[in-house]
Amino acid sequence: MINTFGLISLVAFATAHDQPFSGSFMSKEEKLGLMEKAKEMFYHAYTNYMDHAYPADELMPLSCKGRWRTKENNRGDMDDVLGNYSLTLIDTMDTLVVLGDLPEFDRAVSKVVRSVTFDRDVVVSVFEINIRVLGGLLSGHIFAQHFKENSNHLQWYNGELLAMAKDLGYRLMPAFNTTTGIPYSRVNLRYGIKKNQLHNFQETCTACAGSMILELAALSRLSGIPIFEEKAHRSMDSLWSLRHRSSNLMGTVLNVDSGDWVRRDSGVGAGIDSYYEYCLKAYVLLGESRYLSRFNKHYAAIMKYISQGPMLLDVHMHRPQINSKNFMDALLAFWPGLQVLSGDLKPAIETHEMLYQVVQKHNFIPEAFTTDFQVHWGQHPLRPEFLESTYFLYKATGDPHYLNVGRQVLNSLQKYARVECGFAAVKDVRTTANEDTMDSFVLAETFKYLYLLFAESEDLIINIDEYLFTTEGHLLPLYLSVQPQNYTDADKILDEDTDLPKRSCPSFDNLLTESIRKPLKNMVDGLCPNRKSRIEAREFAKIFQFGNENHMQRIKAMGIVVTKLPNGLPLLFMNSSHESSPGDQVDGHEFLTELNIIMKDVNQKEKINSAKSVSFYDQDGQKMSLYAGAANFGRSLNLGQKVAARIAIANPVKGCETLINPGVVKEKIVLVERGDCMFIEKARKLQEAGAVGGIVIDNATDSSVITSRAFSMSDDGIDDVSIPLVFLFASEARPLLDMFNINPDLLVTISELPKETEAEIDSVEDTGTMINNSIDKLKKLIRDIMTSNDPTQVQLKFMLLAFVLEFLFSITILLCRHRMGR
């Protein structure tokens, strides 16, 4: 049966526990003591919730009271998970089972059945209520039914939680009434989707829409009602169809009615994480091979583009060679655990080790941290993802290192998060100040994984390997894969390859995780930036030029290797085997970090600041509109805003110093040349001189938006520019300069680029990519022909070679004409 992959993968974890390790050993007594401490910590949080907050949704641990969904204390989107339905209790029920507390589980189920209703006029997040509430009800029902049949508890239970799950499932169905079948982001539990609210619900994240299949399919298979599973499958099918066909990556935010991507950055963290998780787990739980095929394609793309050593950095889904962020977020900490489930242990160990060093540096993983491991966003809401991966890596390897990791997390929770009435989120890991929040996932996941990490199988009253963890840590039984499939299109053949791997378990014999971790031992501490080094790296990154012999020698000494991508763009990366000193390597990492900040290419559709247009009228009265890159600072000129003025040229022309012609440039749009300083510094000088806008013209005379990557000009973190600044490549600027020479009083308008122009540019770029890919395939064919050693194939070899060369030449000419025509 298909589902044996999931069973074997999960059970196989236990086979690796006899391996020798040279790391720190943990005695059974110490491990048992940590398990009991984890249990005590859970009950400190749970008891305080029940005493001070229930039946409210969450505990406010500093105020020692409950958090309700009210208009008076609304926190915006943060409250979309709340609905006055005892969220934390529902989310926590199966943790009580994991801890073996059947009497309290019995009482918790009884309280939920008696007091919770979903008939409420409240708008909630479809994603959050699905994973937390529907998942909690389903897991609770499964265990209530199990222990009714196999213990003296729950004898009164008669399927009430499943009935509540069905009621909630029906209340979620209006969210799926979209053009694409991808659900709206929010729904009113009583009234569904009101027409006057549609525009507020149309944008949803990939993870939000792609993390429904486990819970809704389980609901269908337990209830015999097919509609829930049908809706979830259709949503997943639509998401798959929206992937970028060249990169096989997904974006982060999309419009559920048009199917257009709103944010095209692609990673494995916030906004996209659990979609990839559910692709693999849908195969494990439901036994549907197409989901494994999809996961394999996505996984190959992630490891090719997003995985950069142990780091996982967001890229553009349509231009995956270019990073879209220079920081990582805490949610990606789930990824090593998913890699364990897929059987790819080495990169899982490496990424986990990097994350552990972040924990050692900051006590917790901050919500976001930079590529040099500094805090980007300091909050830590006691998330479970790092513990989740730690647990699965320990199950897979048996390495006591992971027990010691868990102990450090436990101690940090005790020291920095424990308060009188529970555990409080950390407001900033740099100050360790707390905030009055304890999310339901702290009890549903964080303490569940912490307890399981130190527990032996004999400490549990269930066989944990017979269950699959959802993204909220709820347990669904693997036997669901043999339940009747209620999806009416389950046997439909999709337009995708079914490139399934052989169904055999990876062998973990003799895998010494320490040997994988050791090279990364000082990865984080070795990159602690020294202020002088950071400043020098920033200054060098500002002036760095490809082709400058001195610059290239300098980065080579840092251990940086330069190679060219298939599209001709240079790619810089650290070579850890390069014989450079530790100090040079630190300088190299600093330089790459700063260069990434300065040169990051932010796709015009992924920013509120979208691409711009520079327009004017030529001698014949015809309007000319030039494609212009936007800036991530200054006035955005969105929603029809524009700036119109006559133009002038800055003096000095680079605009990096105080202008000596302020009388000329005042109240005008000023032209400056690229180079010598950051874009935002040019904008400050123009603003200081009284300009109403600026146009930066590239200093490479043959550059064009056709042959170069469009980009958004970066800021430096200081928001003090109020005028708009746009960028023109040299070829696009030439008609403007020619017309300015003819008419010095030329009136120019800067505005948002028309959408049809954006679509045309994207279409041409995609076509160029397809042609380039074809050329690469033909080059490979040539190599295969020429390396053949069969003497009988000599004549055929030359005939084929001539044909391929002629075809390759034709395609190249076609590509050139295509670009010239654009």
N, C-alpha and C positions, 0 to 999 in steps of 0.2 A: 504494500500500500504506500501511497505517496507520503503519508504523514510519518512514516518511520524515520525520515530524516530528522524531524524535530525530536522524536523520542530518543534516538540514538545520540544526537548531538548533546542533548541535555544530560542523559545518563552517563555519557562518556566522560564527563567532567571528573567523575569520581575515580577514573582509572589512572589518573596521573599522580595520585597522592603518595606513591611509593618512591618518588624520585629523590635523589640526594641533593641537598642545597647547602652551600657554604655560608648562607646568610644567617641572620640572627634567628635562633630557634626559640619557639614559644612552647612552654610546657602545657600539658592538658589542664593542669590546675589554674594556670594563668589565663588560658583561653576560656575556661569555664567561668572564672571570675569576671572577665570582660563581658561574657554573654549575660551574666546576671546584672552587671552594671548597665548594659544596654537596655535590659528589661526594666530596671528601676527608672531609668531616664524616660522610657516610654510612659510608664505609669505616672511619673511626675507631671508630664504634659497632659496625658489623657484624663487623669483624675481632676486636674485643675480645669480642664475644659468642661467636664461633667458638673463640677461643683460651681463654677463661676460663669459659664457661658451657655451651656445647653439650655434650651433648644436653639439658641442662636447658631449662625453658620460657622463662626470662627471665634477663637479665644483671643482677647487682647491682653497679652501676658503682663504688660506693665500697669495697665489699669485694673486688672483682675476683673474683667467683665466681658460680656459677649459682644460680638460685632454683628449687627443686623443690616439688612439692605433698607436704607431709609433715604429720603430726599435730603434730610438735614445734614447727614454725614457722608454725602456721596464723594467717592474718590475717583470718579470718572470710570475709565475702562477697567481699572483694577477691581471694581465691584461687579463686573459682569459675570463673575463666577458665583456671586451670592444670589440667593433667592428666598431666604427665610425658610429653608427646608432641612435644617440641621445637617448642613454639608459635611462638617468634620466627622460626625458620628457615622454617616453613610460611608464616607471615604475610609473609615478606620476599621470597619467590621471584620474584614478578613485578616487584618493585622492581629486581632485578638485570637484568631484561629492559629496563626503562625506561632504565637506565643503560648499556645496550648490552654488558653483561658476560656473553656467552654461555658462555664456559668455566666461570665460577663458577656460573652458572645450571645448567649441566649437572651440576656436582658437587653442588649443593644438592639438585636433584631426586633424584639417586642416593642421597644420604644419607637423605632422607626416605623413599624407597621401601624402603631396606634396614633402617632402624632404627625406624621409627614404627609403633606398633600402638595401636588404640583399644579393645582387649579389656582394659579396666582397671576394677577395682572402685572407681570414683571418681565423685562427684556433681559435675556441671559446669553452668554456666549455658547454657541452650539458646540464648539470644540470642548470647552471646559466642562459643561454639564454632561457631555457624553463620556469623557474619560474618567471624571471624578464620580458623578452621581450614577449614571447608567452602569458604568463598570463596577461601581461599588455594590449596586443592587444585584447585579448578575452574579458576582462572586459570592455575595452574601447568601443568595438563594441556593447556589450550588452547594455551599458548605452546610447551610441549614438543612437541606434535603439529605445530604450525606450523613450528618450526625443524628438526624431523626431516625435514620435506618440503622445506624451503627453505634448508638450510645443511648443513654437515658435522657439526654437533653433534647430540646426542640420537639418534644412529642406533640405539642400543640400546633406546630407549624403545618400549614396547608397551602404552600405556594404563594403566600401573600407578596413576597418581595418580587417574584416574577410578574405578578399582576401589576405591581407598581411600575416595574420596568417596562411592561407593554404600554401602560398609560403614558409614561414619559416618552417612549419611542414614538407613539402617535403624535404627541405634542411637538416633536422635532420634525416630523415629516413636511410641514409647510415650508421649511427652510430649503428643501430640495427642489422646490418648484421654480427652477431657473432654466434659462436657455441651454446651459451646458450640462445641467444635472449636478453641478458642484454646488454645495449648500451655501446659502447666505451665512454671513459671519454670526448673526444674532437672530433670535426669534423670541416672540412674546409667548409665554407658556399658556396663556389663556386665549389670545386672539390670533396667534400665528404671525403673519407678516402683514402689517398695515401698509397700504399704498403710499401714504405720506412718509413712510420710514424707509422705503426701498433704497433710496440713494445713499442712506447711511450704512446699509448692510451689504452693498454690492462688492466691496473689496474684502478679500479674505486672504489669510496666509496659506501657503502650501501645506504646512503641518496641520493647520486647522481643518482644512478640507480633506486631507489625506490620512487622518487618524480616526476614522469612523468605522472602518471595515471590521475590526475584531469584535467590538462591542455589538454593532448592529447585526453582524452575521451570527454571533452567539445568541442574540435575542431571537432571531428567526429560527435557529436550530433548536433552541430550547422551547420555543412557543409554538412552532409549526406555522408561523405567519411569515410568508415569503417577502413581503414588501420591504421590510427593513434591510435585508441583505441585498435585495435588488437595487435599492437606492444607493447603498454604499458601494456596490460593484460599479454602478454607472459613474459615480463620482470618481472612483479610482481610474476607470477607463478614460474619462475625459482628461484627468490630470496627466495620465501617461501620454495622451495624444498631444498635449501642449508642451512636452519637453522640447528642448532644442535638438533638432534631428542630427546636427553635426557633432555636438558635444555630449549629448545624452544627459545634460544637466537640467535642473529645474530652477526657476526663479523663486522669489520669496513671497511676493504678493501679486494677486491677479484679480481681475474683474470677473465675477462669476457669470454675468450675462453675456458679455462680449467675448470672454476668453482671452482678453489682452493682458499681457504682463504689465503690472504697474511698477514693480521693482524686479530687476533682472539679476541682482546679485545672487550668487549661488554658493552655499556652504553646507555645513552639516549642523549648524547651531540654530539659534533662535529663528523661528519662522518657517523652518524647513525640516528640522531634526526628525520628528516622529513619522513623517511621511516615508522616509527611507526605512525606518524601523518597521513600519507596518507593511511595507512591500515584502520584507523577508518573513515577518511573523505571520502574515496572512497565508503564506505558503505552509509554514510549520503547523499552524492551527487548523486551517481549512483544507489543506491538501491540494491546493490549486497551483499547478505548475507555472502558469503564466506569471504569477507574482514572483516566483524565483527567477524567472527569465528577466523580468523587469529589474529586480534588485541587482542581478549580476551585471546588467548593462550600466545601471547607475553607479554601482560600486567600482567598476573599471574606470568610469569617468572621474569619480571622486579621487581615486588613487592616482590618476594621471594628472589631474589639474589642481585639485584642492589640497591634497596631502603633500606637504612640502617638508620632508623629513618627519620629525615627530609633530610638527605644527600643522594645523588645518586652517588655511586662510581663504576667505571668500574671494571668488573671482566673478567675472561677468559670464553669465551662462552662454552668451553668444560670442564672447571674446575671451575664452577661458585661460589664455596665456597671461592675462592681465589681472592683477589683484584689485579688488574693489574696496578693500579695507586693510588697515594696518593693525588691526586688533582682533582678538578672538573673544568669544563670549562663553559664559560658564555652562550653557546648555550643551555645548559640544562634548562635555565630559561623559555623556552616555555612549559615545561612539566606540571606545575600546570594548565596552561590554557587548555591543552589537557585532563587532569584529570577532569576538570570541564565539558568538553563536554561529557566525558564518564560517568559522574554522581558520581565520587568518590571524594567528596569534602574534607574530613578530611585530607588525606595526601597532597592534593593540598594546603590547608591552611598552613600546617606545613612547607612544602618545600618553599612556598612563603615567609613565615615569616623568615626562615633562610636566604633566598636571600636578603630580605629587610634589615636585620641586616648587611649583607655584604655591601649593598649600604650605610647604615648609617656609616659604618666604613671607607669606601674607596671613598665615593661620587658616585661611579659607581660600577658596577660589573666588575672586571678585567677579561681579557680574560681567565685566569685560576687562581684558588686560592686553597690553600692547605686545608687539613682536619682540620687544626687549624685556618683557615680563614686568612692566610697570603697571600700576593701577590706571585703568581708563575709566571705569565706573565702579566705585568702591562697595556698593551694596552687596550683601550676601543674605538671602532669605532662607537659609538653612536648606539649600537644595540637595536632592538625593543623588544626582547623576554620577558624581564621582564615587560615592559609596557603592552605587549599583555596579559600575565597572570594576571596582575593587573586589566586590563579591564574586563576580563572574570570572575574573582572572584567578582568584584563589581556587575556585571550583575547578577551573581548567588545568591549573598547574600544581596546586598543592604547595606553592612556595610560601613559607611563613613570612616572607617580606610583606605580603599583602595583609597579614594579620597585624603587623607592626604599623602599616599605613592606617588601618582601621583604628588602632589604638590612638594614634595621633589625632585623628578626626574626632574620636570620642572625647579625648582630653580637651580639644579646642571647644567643642560644644559645651562641655562642663564649665570651662573657664570663662568663655566669652558670651555664651548665649543663655545659660541657665539663670533664671530669675525666680523670685518667690512663687509666682503663679504660672510657671511653665518654662518654655524656651522662647526667647525673643529674637527676631531677625536682627542681623548686624547691619546697622545703617551705613557704616563705612569701615572697611577692614583696616584702614590706616589709623583710625581712632578707636576702633572696637566699640563705639557707641551703639546702643540698641535702639530699635524702634518698636512701636506697640503692635506688632504683627506676629502671628503664628499661623501660617498657611496650613490648610488641611493636609497637604502632602507631607508635612513633617511627620505626622502620625501614620499616614498611609504608606509612605515610602522610606523616608530617611531612617527612622528607627527600625523599620522592618528589615532593610538591607543591613543595617548595623548589627542587629540581633542575628540574622542568618549567617553573617560573616563568621561569627564566633561559635555558632551552634553546630553540633554534630547531628547526623541523621536520626540518631536515637533520641535526641532532645525534641524532636518534632512529632506531632500527632498525625501528620499527613506526609505522604511521599512527595516532596517538593518537586521531584524530577518528572512527575506526571502532569505538571501544570506549566503553562506559559505565562510570563509576566507581561501585562499590558504596559503602555507607556506611563500609566499612573501606578504601576506596581500591583495591580489587581491580578488575581490568579484565575485563569480560565483553563479548564481541563482539556488535555490533548485528545480525549475521546470525541470531542466535537467534530473532528475530521471525518469520523465514520457515521455521524448523524446524517439523516436525509438532507441533501442539498436543496434548499428552497429557492435558489436563484434560478429563474426560468431560462436564463441564457448561459448556464454554467458550462455547457458543452460547445458554446460558440467558438469558432476558430478566429482569433484576432489577427490583425495584420502585423504580426511580430514573429520573430524567430523564437523557437523554443530551445535555446541553446542551454540545455540542462547539464550540469556536471554529473559525473558518476555519483550515485548515491552511496558513498562510503565515507566513513568518519575519518577526519584527519588524525594522524598519529602524533601523539605528544610525547612519545618515549624519548628519554634522554635530552629533553628540551631544558636547557639551563637558562632560566630567565635572567639570572644575574649577569650572564655574559652579554645579554642584549642591553640590559640597563647600564652596565658599567661605562660604556663610551659616553653616555649622557649624564654622568654623575654630576658634573658641575655646569650643566647647560645654563641653568638660570643664574646661579651665583656668578658664573664666569662672565655673564652679560650685565652685571650690575653697572649701570652707566656712571661714569665719572663725568662730572659737569664739563671739565675741559675737553674730554674725549668727545662728548656729545656736541659741544659747540663746534669743534674742529670738523667733525663729521658733517654737520649741517652746512658749514661754510663750503666744504669741498663738494658736497652734493649739489649746491646751488650752481657751481661753475663747471661741474663735470661735463665733459663732451666726449662722445664716442669718436674714435679716430685720433684724438690727441695722444701722441705717443707717451708723454709724461704722465698723463692721467691713467692711461692703460697700464703702464708699468706700476703705478702706485696701487691700483686696485689688485693687480696680480700679486704684489707683496702682501696684501691683506688676506690672500687665500681665495680671492673672488675669481671665478671662471666666467668667461663670456662666450656664449654660443649664439647661433642664429636659429630662430624658429622657422618653420616652413614658410610663413608669410613674410620672411625677411627681417622681422623685428629682432633686435638683440635681446637676449635673456641673460641676466646676471644671477649667479647663485654661489653660495659658499661651498667650497670643496673641503670637507673635513680631513681628507687625506693629504692636503697640500702642506708642504713643509714650511709653514709659517709659524712664528712665535705666538704664544697665547695672547700677548698684547696686540699683535697685528690682527689676530682673529677677532678680538673684541672690537678693534677699529673697523674691521670689515663688516661685522654685524651692525655696528652703529651706522656706518655709511649706507648700507642697504636699507636700514630702517628709515633714515632720513630721505634717501633717494625715493623710496616708496611713497613717503608722505608728499614730496614735492611733485613727483611725476605720476601719481596715481591717476588712472584714466577712469573717470566716473561717467558712465553712460548717460547720455542726455535724457533718457526716459526714466532713469532711476532716481533722479533728483527732482525736488520741487523746482529747482533752477534748471529747466529744460533748455535745449538748444535754442539759439537766438538767430535773428536775421538782421543784417545790415542792408537797408534799402535806400534807393535814390533814383532819380530820373536821369536818363541819358540825354544826348543832344536831340534825339528824335522824339523826346517826350515819353519814351517807353520806360516803365518801371523795372528796375533791376533789383533782385533780392539775392544777397550773398549769404551762404551758410556760415554761421559764426558759432564758435564754442562759447559756452557759458562759464561763469565763475561761481564758485561755492562761497561767495561773499558778496557784499554790496546789495544794491536793489535788484530784485529778481525779475521784474518786468513780466510777471505771469498774469493770466486772466485778462488779456487785452491791454495791459499797461504798455506804454511806449515812451521813449524820449526822442525828441526831434530837435536838432540844432545844426548850425553850420559847423564845419570842422576846421581844425588847426593842427599844426605839428608841434610837438613838445620840443623844447630846447633846454637841456640836452635831450637828444632824440630817444635815448634809452629810458628816460624818465625815472632814473634811480636816485637822482639828486634833486634838490630844490630847483624848480624851474626858474630860468632867468627871463622868461617871457610871459609872466602872469597876465599882463594886460592883453596879450594876444589870445590866450587860451580861455580867459574868463567867460563863463556861460556858453562854452562850446564843447563839442565832442572832440577829444584830442587823440591824435594818432601817436603811438609810441612803438618803439622797436623792441622785440623780445631780447632778453639777455641781461647779464650782469647782476640782476637781483630778482627776488620773487615777484610774481604778478601782483600780489596784494600790496607790496611796497610801491610799485608803480601807481596803483590806484590811490594810495595815500598821498603821493606827491601831486597827482592830478587834482584830487579833492582839495588839497591845501592851496592850490593855485586858483581854485574857483571853477574848475571844469564841471560840466553837468554829466559827463560820461567819458568813457575811454575805449579805444580800439587798439589792441595789441596786435602788431603785424609780425609774422614769423620772420626770423633772420636767415632762414634757409631759402635761397632764392627760388628753388624748384619745388618747394613743398606744396601739397594740395590735399584737400579732404578726400580726394580719390585715392591717393597713394599713401596717405598717412592716417594714423588713428586719431579720430576726433577725441577730444578730452575736455574735462572741466578744469578750470584753473583753481588750484588749491589755496586754502586759507592757511593761516598760521595759528589759529585758535583764538585770535583777538578780533572781536566783532566791532570795528570802529569805522567801517567804510559804508557810506550811504549812497554812493553813485554807482551806476551799472558799468561793468567792464566786460568786454567781449573779445574774442580772439579770432583772427583771420589768418589762415595759411597764406603763403605768398601768392599762389596762383589766384586764390579768391580775392585777394586784396588788389591785384593789378588793375582790374577795371575801375575800382574806386580811386586809385591813385591817378590813373589816366584822366578820369573825369575831373578830379580835383585840379590837375594841371591846366585843364581847359577852363574850368569854372571855379575860381578860388572862393566864391560865395556858395558853394555847393551845400544844399540842405540834405542832411542824412538822418534817417530814423533807425533807432535800435528797438527791436521788439521781439516777441516770441516767434520761433520758426513755425510756419504753418504745418499742421499735422501731416498733410499729404506729402510734403517735402521730406519729412522724417521717414515716412513709410517707404518712399522711393529710394532713399539712401540705404536703408536697411536691406531692401530687396536686392539692390545691386551688390552690396557687400556679401550677402548670402550666396548670390550667383557666382561671384568671384571665388568664394571659398569652395564651392562645389567644383569649379573648373580646376582650381589648384589641387584639390584632393584627387581628381582624375589624373592630373599630371603626375602626382606622386605615385599612383598605382601603376602608371605606364612605365615610370622609371624603374620600379621594382621588377616589372616584367622583363625589361631589358637586362637587368642584372641576372635574373633567373636564366634567360636564354644564353647569355654569354658565359655563365659558369657551368653549363651542361658539359659533361665529359663523354657523351655518347657520340662516337665518330660517325655513325650513320645519319646524324642529324645536322651535319655541317651545312649542307645546302639549304635545308629548311631554316637553319639558324640565321643565315644571312638574309633570306627572303623575309622572315618575320622581323628581323632587325630593321630592314629598309622600310617595311610597312609601318612599324612602330615609330620610327624617326619621322616619317612623313606625317603621320597622324599627330605626333607630338608637336611638330612645327605648326600644323594647322590650328591646333587648339591654342597654342601660344599666340598666334596672330589674332585669333578670335578674342582672346582675353584682352590683348592690347587695344583692339578696336572697341571692345565693350567699354573699357575704361575711358578711352578717348571720347566715345560718344556720350558718356555720362557727364 
